[in-house]
């Protein structure tokens, strides 16, 4: 997810901290909206004939085609019409729902039935009671979600989802390199530093505030902080210098070994990918685990390129779908969300020929016939063994870390 979708990128994540308040806790969700029916059979009956207005980013032809495929499947199997309301930024949809609440619109009187969302936009909707009362974990297909191996399916940028949004896809910090040039890839930031010392000038990362560059720095912070639990809540100003000191010590050691002595940094992951392809750099970085496989399929990377994540885990997050408190087609929206969690829909979405967005499911939990929908072996360029997903630090850490990085290294 890297991600193509703006909902999956950092959209001034600092706003999330303001939305949550100093405590980092969000108030109760909306209680005014109720389920259209009790029991899943009744939900399906209520959904039949409904039109679900799905507000989702439209900047990718592959994603748009996937949503069109889902619409056809939902119409045939459930009698639900899925209308893709094409948006450029989920924040605009949050503003619309907020305005509808201010205008006094009640349950069933909204213009948005389902929204593709995560991060600060979810935090704002949760805080302002703009979401339908908990429904996500009652979906029949939720039992197949990998909530253990992928804990971000229940925790959205350090904000508990509390059943207010349903997971749809994954993103995770991933590295890739040509196995002919790097047969033993580093499995931690410490090993990355050792590699950089052995081969100076062959490694770099994007300059923050590029999202992937900031993620690289946050990964280093997680691996070096004394108490990682401190990162799950907003920082205390007086403690920031102490908590981040090991990070700067690590980067001070790493930067002289980087490309151009750490005096310059590539602007984005695409630049690094090209430099890696040309042999100038040893490895590339991405937030979409399937990107290297996509690049191999497009013949922009060699077939000998492999992807991996650090052995003890890398930063990841989940993107979700949510239902506003005043959705007209709340039942239909739940049927759509449940279908998007089905093995067939998740397998198609994970297929690099279709979209290449990693699944939120624990494939081992699926019945044998549904497990067979997923490749038994990774394709060239896909991560062979997925590492644990480490939760994002609280959004309020981003600003002080980026500002200090720029002060020290820009």
ZALODREN-678789 format. One record per residue (C-alpha): residue number from 1; y, x, z. Coordinates in nm, 3 decimals, always signed. Each point is the difference from the previous one (the first is absolute). Layout:
NODE,NUM,Y,X,Z
...
This chain:
NODE,1,+0.000,+0.000,+0.000
NODE,2,+0.135,+0.294,+0.003
NODE,3,+0.111,-0.157,-0.115
NODE,4,+0.157,-0.197,-0.267
NODE,5,+0.114,-0.295,+0.201
NODE,6,+0.333,+0.019,+0.181
NODE,7,-0.155,-0.199,+0.279
NODE,8,-0.227,+0.300,+0.056
NODE,9,+0.272,+0.260,-0.007
NODE,10,+0.245,+0.081,+0.275
NODE,11,+0.294,-0.237,-0.035
NODE,12,+0.231,+0.140,+0.266
NODE,13,-0.272,-0.016,+0.260
NODE,14,+0.263,+0.043,+0.266
NODE,15,+0.078,-0.368,-0.034
NODE,16,-0.338,-0.071,+0.152
NODE,17,+0.104,+0.173,+0.316
NODE,18,+0.309,-0.217,+0.021
NODE,19,-0.208,-0.308,-0.067
NODE,20,-0.237,+0.079,+0.283
NODE,21,+0.259,+0.097,+0.255
NODE,22,-0.005,+0.287,+0.245
NODE,23,-0.332,-0.100,+0.152
NODE,24,-0.180,-0.004,-0.335
NODE,25,-0.139,-0.344,+0.085
NODE,26,+0.048,-0.303,-0.220
NODE,27,+0.052,-0.349,+0.139
NODE,28,-0.242,-0.283,-0.057
NODE,29,-0.078,-0.121,-0.351
NODE,30,+0.096,-0.341,-0.131
NODE,31,-0.179,-0.284,+0.174
NODE,32,+0.165,-0.282,-0.192
NODE,33,-0.241,+0.019,-0.292
NODE,34,-0.356,-0.117,+0.051
NODE,35,-0.311,+0.037,-0.207
NODE,36,-0.043,-0.261,-0.271
NODE,37,-0.347,-0.078,+0.133
NODE,38,-0.262,+0.117,+0.244
NODE,39,-0.305,+0.178,-0.137
NODE,40,-0.025,+0.192,-0.322
NODE,41,-0.155,-0.284,-0.200
NODE,42,+0.300,-0.216,+0.083
NODE,43,+0.237,+0.282,-0.097
NODE,44,-0.169,+0.025,-0.340
NODE,45,+0.024,-0.375,-0.047
NODE,46,+0.369,+0.000,+0.088
NODE,47,+0.061,+0.293,-0.236
NODE,48,-0.150,-0.164,-0.307
NODE,49,+0.278,-0.106,-0.234
NODE,50,+0.266,+0.209,+0.174
NODE,51,+0.225,+0.250,-0.176
NODE,52,+0.046,+0.325,+0.190
NODE,53,+0.319,+0.193,-0.075
NODE,54,-0.100,+0.362,+0.056
NODE,55,+0.304,+0.226,+0.031
NODE,56,-0.128,+0.343,-0.102
NODE,57,+0.139,+0.316,-0.151
NODE,58,-0.018,-0.003,-0.379
NODE,59,+0.070,+0.359,-0.097
NODE,60,-0.350,+0.083,-0.123
NODE,61,-0.176,-0.150,-0.302
NODE,62,-0.337,+0.068,+0.163
NODE,63,+0.096,-0.181,+0.320
NODE,64,+0.146,-0.293,-0.195
NODE,65,-0.321,-0.025,-0.203
NODE,66,-0.207,+0.007,+0.317
NODE,67,+0.199,-0.288,+0.149
NODE,68,-0.046,-0.195,-0.325
NODE,69,-0.376,+0.057,+0.024
NODE,70,+0.001,-0.119,+0.363
NODE,71,+0.196,-0.310,-0.104
NODE,72,-0.262,-0.093,-0.257
NODE,73,-0.282,+0.049,+0.251
NODE,74,+0.173,-0.206,+0.267
NODE,75,+0.072,-0.285,-0.241
NODE,76,-0.361,-0.015,-0.119
NODE,77,-0.167,+0.032,+0.341
NODE,78,+0.244,-0.170,+0.237
NODE,79,+0.239,-0.211,-0.206
NODE,80,+0.292,+0.207,+0.130
NODE,81,+0.281,+0.096,-0.237
NODE,82,+0.136,+0.348,+0.074
NODE,83,+0.351,+0.064,-0.131
NODE,84,+0.114,+0.362,+0.007
NODE,85,+0.366,+0.003,+0.100
NODE,86,+0.096,+0.345,-0.123
NODE,87,+0.225,+0.192,+0.237
NODE,88,+0.136,+0.354,+0.023
NODE,89,+0.034,+0.022,+0.379
NODE,90,-0.172,-0.198,+0.274
NODE,91,+0.315,+0.031,+0.210
NODE,92,+0.165,-0.256,-0.231
NODE,93,-0.274,-0.251,+0.081
NODE,94,+0.048,+0.059,+0.373
NODE,95,+0.369,-0.081,-0.045
NODE,96,-0.089,-0.323,-0.181
NODE,97,-0.239,-0.118,+0.273
NODE,98,+0.258,+0.096,+0.263
NODE,99,+0.262,-0.208,-0.181
NODE,100,-0.238,-0.296,-0.020
NODE,101,-0.058,+0.015,+0.374
NODE,102,+0.375,+0.018,+0.064
NODE,103,+0.039,-0.309,-0.220
NODE,104,-0.250,-0.186,+0.218
NODE,105,-0.292,-0.017,-0.240
NODE,106,-0.317,-0.097,+0.185
NODE,107,-0.372,+0.047,-0.061
NODE,108,-0.090,-0.093,-0.358
NODE,109,+0.358,+0.027,-0.125
NODE,110,+0.010,+0.362,-0.115
NODE,111,+0.009,+0.159,-0.345
NODE,112,-0.234,+0.292,+0.082
NODE,113,-0.370,-0.055,+0.068
NODE,114,-0.131,+0.356,+0.004
NODE,115,+0.171,+0.339,+0.003
NODE,116,-0.125,+0.355,-0.062
NODE,117,+0.138,+0.191,+0.294
NODE,118,-0.022,+0.278,+0.256
NODE,119,+0.210,+0.236,+0.207
NODE,120,+0.350,-0.095,+0.102
NODE,121,-0.010,-0.331,-0.189
NODE,122,-0.296,-0.119,+0.206
NODE,123,+0.167,+0.126,+0.319
NODE,124,+0.311,-0.202,-0.079
NODE,125,-0.192,-0.320,-0.082
NODE,126,-0.209,+0.032,+0.315
NODE,127,+0.302,+0.060,+0.219
NODE,128,+0.192,-0.292,-0.147
NODE,129,-0.294,-0.245,+0.018
NODE,130,-0.011,-0.042,-0.378
NODE,131,-0.379,+0.006,-0.031
NODE,132,-0.272,-0.261,+0.023
NODE,133,-0.184,-0.002,+0.333
NODE,134,-0.304,+0.234,+0.003
NODE,135,-0.245,-0.076,-0.277
NODE,136,-0.114,+0.327,-0.162
NODE,137,-0.294,+0.086,+0.224
NODE,138,-0.147,-0.349,-0.038
NODE,139,-0.056,+0.054,-0.373
NODE,140,-0.373,+0.005,-0.080
NODE,141,+0.027,+0.334,-0.178
NODE,142,+0.194,+0.171,+0.278
NODE,143,-0.330,+0.085,+0.170
NODE,144,-0.058,+0.260,-0.272
NODE,145,+0.331,+0.182,+0.061
NODE,146,-0.042,+0.356,+0.128
NODE,147,+0.211,-0.042,+0.313
NODE,148,-0.171,+0.297,+0.168
NODE,149,+0.015,+0.264,-0.272
NODE,150,+0.333,-0.132,-0.129
NODE,151,+0.190,-0.102,+0.313
NODE,152,+0.320,-0.053,-0.198
NODE,153,-0.157,-0.327,-0.120
NODE,154,+0.113,-0.132,+0.340
NODE,155,+0.301,+0.221,+0.055
NODE,156,+0.288,+0.003,-0.247
NODE,157,+0.221,+0.308,+0.056
NODE,158,-0.067,-0.016,+0.376
NODE,159,+0.056,-0.378,+0.011
NODE,160,-0.314,-0.202,+0.089
NODE,161,-0.072,-0.254,-0.272
NODE,162,-0.128,-0.261,+0.251
NODE,163,-0.165,-0.195,-0.281
NODE,164,+0.335,-0.066,-0.171
NODE,165,-0.088,+0.186,-0.322
NODE,166,-0.323,+0.065,-0.186
NODE,167,-0.086,+0.352,-0.122
NODE,168,-0.015,+0.046,-0.374
NODE,169,-0.015,+0.371,-0.085
NODE,170,+0.017,+0.352,+0.141
NODE,171,+0.205,+0.314,-0.041
NODE,172,-0.078,+0.337,+0.156
NODE,173,+0.141,+0.351,-0.022
NODE,174,-0.231,+0.189,-0.235
NODE,175,-0.011,+0.348,-0.148
NODE,176,-0.154,+0.107,-0.331
NODE,177,-0.070,+0.325,-0.178
NODE,178,-0.202,+0.151,-0.281
NODE,179,-0.331,+0.097,+0.159
NODE,180,-0.023,+0.298,-0.235
NODE,181,+0.316,+0.145,+0.153
NODE,182,-0.050,-0.127,+0.355
NODE,183,-0.370,-0.046,+0.077
NODE,184,+0.056,-0.024,+0.378
NODE,185,+0.299,-0.226,+0.065
NODE,186,+0.182,+0.009,+0.336
NODE,187,-0.111,-0.261,+0.254
NODE,188,+0.306,+0.006,+0.226
NODE,189,+0.360,+0.114,+0.010
NODE,190,-0.116,+0.319,+0.176
NODE,191,-0.238,+0.075,-0.286
NODE,192,+0.276,-0.080,-0.249
NODE,193,+0.220,+0.261,+0.167
NODE,194,-0.283,+0.254,-0.017
NODE,195,-0.045,-0.074,-0.371
NODE,196,+0.374,+0.037,-0.062
NODE,197,-0.006,+0.341,+0.168
NODE,198,-0.292,+0.109,-0.220
NODE,199,+0.165,-0.126,-0.318
NODE,200,+0.377,-0.002,+0.054
NODE,201,+0.213,-0.198,-0.240
NODE,202,-0.283,-0.230,-0.109
NODE,203,+0.065,-0.298,+0.230
NODE,204,+0.294,-0.234,+0.048
NODE,205,+0.086,-0.357,+0.093
NODE,206,+0.277,-0.239,-0.111
NODE,207,+0.338,+0.032,+0.164
NODE,208,+0.062,-0.274,+0.259
NODE,209,+0.116,-0.274,-0.008
NODE,210,-0.248,-0.042,-0.287
NODE,211,-0.265,-0.228,+0.150
NODE,212,-0.291,+0.238,-0.058
NODE,213,+0.202,+0.294,+0.127
NODE,214,+0.088,-0.184,+0.318
NODE,215,-0.365,-0.101,+0.036
NODE,216,-0.102,+0.367,-0.025
NODE,217,+0.240,+0.079,+0.285
NODE,218,-0.125,-0.297,+0.206
NODE,219,-0.359,+0.116,-0.054
NODE,220,+0.098,+0.341,+0.135
NODE,221,+0.174,-0.166,+0.293
NODE,222,-0.312,-0.202,+0.089
NODE,223,-0.218,+0.312,-0.014
NODE,224,+0.231,+0.202,+0.223
NODE,225,+0.147,-0.245,+0.250
NODE,226,-0.130,+0.040,+0.355
NODE,227,-0.040,-0.373,+0.063
NODE,228,-0.049,-0.200,-0.320
NODE,229,+0.044,-0.330,+0.186
NODE,230,+0.371,+0.080,+0.026
NODE,231,+0.028,-0.057,-0.374
NODE,232,-0.113,-0.362,+0.020
NODE,233,+0.325,-0.111,+0.162
NODE,234,+0.368,+0.072,-0.064
NODE,235,+0.105,+0.347,+0.113
NODE,236,+0.207,+0.060,+0.308
NODE,237,+0.302,+0.201,-0.114
NODE,238,-0.029,+0.247,+0.285
NODE,239,-0.363,+0.076,-0.091
NODE,240,+0.028,+0.041,-0.378
NODE,241,+0.069,+0.374,+0.008
NODE,242,-0.290,+0.068,+0.236
NODE,243,-0.249,-0.221,-0.185
NODE,244,+0.082,+0.138,-0.345
NODE,245,+0.026,+0.368,+0.099
NODE,246,-0.361,+0.083,-0.107
NODE,247,+0.067,-0.158,-0.341
NODE,248,+0.295,+0.231,-0.071
NODE,249,-0.199,+0.301,+0.118
NODE,250,-0.272,-0.089,-0.250
NODE,251,+0.243,-0.057,-0.288
NODE,252,+0.189,+0.320,+0.083
NODE,253,-0.330,+0.185,-0.045
NODE,254,-0.100,-0.192,-0.313
NODE,255,+0.319,-0.003,-0.205
NODE,256,+0.026,+0.374,-0.077
NODE,257,-0.347,-0.026,-0.156
NODE,258,+0.087,-0.293,-0.227
NODE,259,+0.111,-0.015,-0.361
NODE,260,+0.330,+0.186,-0.035
NODE,261,-0.024,+0.107,+0.362
NODE,262,+0.071,-0.351,+0.124
NODE,263,+0.361,+0.032,-0.116
NODE,264,-0.049,-0.273,-0.259
NODE,265,-0.226,-0.304,-0.006
NODE,266,-0.119,-0.219,-0.288
NODE,267,+0.176,-0.334,-0.017
NODE,268,-0.308,-0.225,-0.009
NODE,269,-0.382,-0.008,-0.016
NODE,270,+0.008,-0.033,-0.380
NODE,271,+0.168,+0.341,-0.027
NODE,272,-0.261,+0.153,+0.228
NODE,273,-0.282,-0.163,-0.197
NODE,274,+0.133,+0.154,-0.323
NODE,275,+0.040,+0.342,+0.164
NODE,276,-0.357,-0.026,+0.128
NODE,277,-0.127,-0.102,-0.342
NODE,278,+0.180,+0.302,-0.151
NODE,279,-0.159,+0.232,+0.256
NODE,280,+0.326,+0.086,+0.175
NODE,281,-0.105,-0.174,+0.323
NODE,282,-0.345,-0.025,+0.157
NODE,283,+0.007,-0.358,+0.120
NODE,284,+0.175,-0.335,-0.035
NODE,285,+0.086,-0.277,+0.244
NODE,286,-0.010,-0.377,-0.030
NODE,287,-0.001,-0.314,+0.211
NODE,288,-0.243,-0.176,-0.235
NODE,289,-0.354,+0.137,+0.042
NODE,290,-0.089,-0.116,-0.351
NODE,291,+0.291,+0.168,-0.177
NODE,292,-0.193,+0.318,-0.091
NODE,293,-0.279,-0.213,-0.151
NODE,294,+0.258,-0.198,-0.196
NODE,295,+0.153,+0.325,-0.126
NODE,296,-0.340,+0.136,-0.103
NODE,297,-0.079,-0.324,-0.184
NODE,298,+0.334,+0.030,-0.181
NODE,299,-0.087,+0.364,-0.085
NODE,300,+0.307,+0.132,+0.179
NODE,301,-0.216,+0.191,+0.250
NODE,302,-0.318,+0.198,-0.057
NODE,303,-0.333,-0.162,+0.084
NODE,304,-0.061,+0.279,+0.251
NODE,305,+0.279,-0.130,+0.228
NODE,306,-0.123,-0.129,+0.335
NODE,307,+0.180,-0.202,+0.269
NODE,308,-0.040,+0.014,+0.377
NODE,309,+0.155,-0.087,+0.333
NODE,310,+0.010,+0.218,+0.309
NODE,311,-0.321,-0.017,+0.201
NODE,312,+0.156,-0.156,+0.311
NODE,313,+0.202,-0.249,-0.200
NODE,314,+0.326,-0.046,-0.187
NODE,315,+0.289,-0.243,+0.027
NODE,316,-0.062,-0.333,-0.167
NODE,317,+0.119,-0.355,-0.006
NODE,318,-0.102,-0.338,-0.126
NODE,319,+0.184,-0.249,-0.214
NODE,320,-0.039,-0.369,+0.074
NODE,321,+0.068,-0.356,-0.104
NODE,322,+0.181,-0.235,+0.238
NODE,323,+0.086,-0.370,+0.011
NODE,324,+0.351,-0.114,+0.099
NODE,325,+0.033,-0.252,+0.281
NODE,326,+0.122,-0.271,-0.242
NODE,327,-0.241,+0.050,-0.293
NODE,328,-0.061,-0.317,-0.200
NODE,329,-0.352,+0.109,-0.096
NODE,330,-0.120,+0.163,+0.322
NODE,331,-0.360,-0.105,-0.062
NODE,332,+0.008,+0.130,-0.356
NODE,333,+0.153,+0.326,+0.117
NODE,334,-0.287,+0.052,+0.244
NODE,335,-0.253,-0.064,-0.277
NODE,336,+0.179,+0.257,-0.217
NODE,337,+0.001,+0.256,+0.283
NODE,338,-0.370,-0.057,+0.065
NODE,339,-0.080,+0.045,-0.369
NODE,340,+0.201,+0.325,-0.006
NODE,341,-0.230,+0.122,+0.281
NODE,342,-0.317,-0.090,-0.189
NODE,343,-0.227,+0.281,-0.111
NODE,344,+0.050,-0.093,-0.365
NODE,345,+0.378,+0.004,+0.022
NODE,346,+0.007,+0.319,+0.209
NODE,347,-0.244,+0.179,-0.231
NODE,348,+0.204,-0.091,-0.307
NODE,349,+0.321,+0.113,+0.169
NODE,350,-0.160,+0.333,+0.099
NODE,351,-0.124,+0.061,-0.355
NODE,352,+0.224,+0.268,-0.151
NODE,353,-0.036,-0.171,-0.338
NODE,354,+0.162,-0.311,+0.150
NODE,355,+0.239,+0.110,+0.276
NODE,356,-0.148,+0.276,+0.217
NODE,357,+0.117,-0.133,+0.337
NODE,358,-0.243,+0.097,+0.281
NODE,359,-0.189,-0.276,+0.175
NODE,360,+0.062,-0.119,+0.357
NODE,361,-0.365,-0.100,+0.037
NODE,362,-0.281,+0.176,+0.181
NODE,363,-0.242,+0.006,-0.292
NODE,364,-0.295,+0.060,+0.233
NODE,365,+0.060,-0.344,+0.154
NODE,366,-0.040,-0.180,-0.333
NODE,367,-0.319,-0.166,-0.121
NODE,368,-0.196,+0.222,-0.241
NODE,369,+0.105,-0.193,-0.311
NODE,370,+0.367,+0.040,+0.090
NODE,371,-0.035,+0.367,+0.094
NODE,372,-0.131,+0.053,-0.352
NODE,373,+0.340,-0.101,-0.139
NODE,374,+0.142,+0.328,+0.130
NODE,375,-0.104,+0.332,-0.158
NODE,376,-0.275,+0.169,+0.199
NODE,377,+0.146,+0.340,-0.089
NODE,378,+0.367,+0.094,-0.023
NODE,379,+0.146,+0.047,-0.344
NODE,380,+0.145,+0.339,-0.098
NODE,381,+0.316,+0.051,+0.203
NODE,382,-0.080,-0.259,+0.267
NODE,383,-0.033,+0.098,+0.366
NODE,384,-0.369,+0.063,+0.063
NODE,385,+0.014,-0.053,+0.378
NODE,386,+0.286,-0.209,+0.130
NODE,387,+0.151,+0.142,+0.318
NODE,388,+0.129,-0.212,+0.290
NODE,389,+0.333,-0.171,-0.057
NODE,390,+0.264,+0.119,+0.246
NODE,391,+0.269,-0.259,+0.081
NODE,392,+0.355,+0.067,-0.113
NODE,393,+0.235,+0.118,+0.274
NODE,394,+0.246,-0.267,+0.107
NODE,395,+0.271,-0.042,-0.261
NODE,396,+0.267,+0.114,+0.246
NODE,397,-0.137,+0.356,-0.021
NODE,398,+0.086,+0.029,-0.370
NODE,399,+0.376,+0.041,+0.029
NODE,400,+0.012,+0.275,+0.265
NODE,401,-0.284,+0.193,-0.166
NODE,402,+0.156,-0.019,-0.347
NODE,403,+0.346,+0.090,+0.127
NODE,404,-0.132,+0.303,+0.186
NODE,405,-0.206,+0.106,-0.302
NODE,406,+0.309,-0.016,-0.220
NODE,407,+0.206,+0.188,+0.257
NODE,408,-0.254,+0.278,+0.021
NODE,409,-0.128,+0.034,-0.355
NODE,410,+0.224,-0.162,-0.260
